[in-house]
Amino acid sequence: MKKLLTILCVLGVAALTACGTNSSKTNVESEPATPSSKQSSDQSDEQKVFEQNFGEPFYFESKTMNGTYKVMITLTDHEIVNERHAEDRLKDDTDYIKVFLRVENVGDGNSSSNVIDFGSFKAYNSNGVDITKEIGFSSFDIRYVDGEFKQADLRPNGKNEGYLYIPIEEEAIPTELIFYESTLEMFIAHSKQYVYKL
């Protein structure tokens, strides 16, 4: 009975956190860096899909039980690799989209380390088929590679960067990479999506 209550509490907190990923109306042009012109001119509460170019930042704002935080996210330098390191136990059936990720806290309070990880993305092939390899955190090799992105809480103006490895099906050819504000199935349709063409 205690296990069931614990599991229900964890799911409830996860659901509340995912519901809290709603951007408030903010004047994006007053931010320290300029997001893509398409996002700044078209962004509204109704718009959910934003075309992104590598090297152009976008803003992610989340409301949590600990307050609201806002970060600027930039992706650059993408490539497909067969393994994260020589001893990668998933290398026999998994490839990765390796992308350089930069996260900067542009808000007034501390940001959460859970802002972004490989699970924040889905990859699709030219037919629109999801080729993202679903890997549970217990199966994912937690050894970090030199230069790999490591999640971290950030103070205002804090920056964190490194390579992020997004697992995909072996030998699949991705044509789109999408960052979702929430990848929980029950919230994904309502989540903002930032679409990168590969």
VENNORCOR-V978508 format. One record per helix or strand. SS is the DSSP state (H for helix, E for strand). FROM is the first residue (numbers start at 0). LEN is the number of residues. Records with the same first field share a line. If there is no record, write none. Layout:
BEGIN
SS=FROM-LEN  FROM-LEN
END
This chain:
BEGIN
H=1-18  27-3  36-6  112-3  117-3  187-3
E=48-4  57-7  66-15  93-12  110-1  120-4  129-1  131-1  147-1  153-1  158-11  175-5  192-5
END
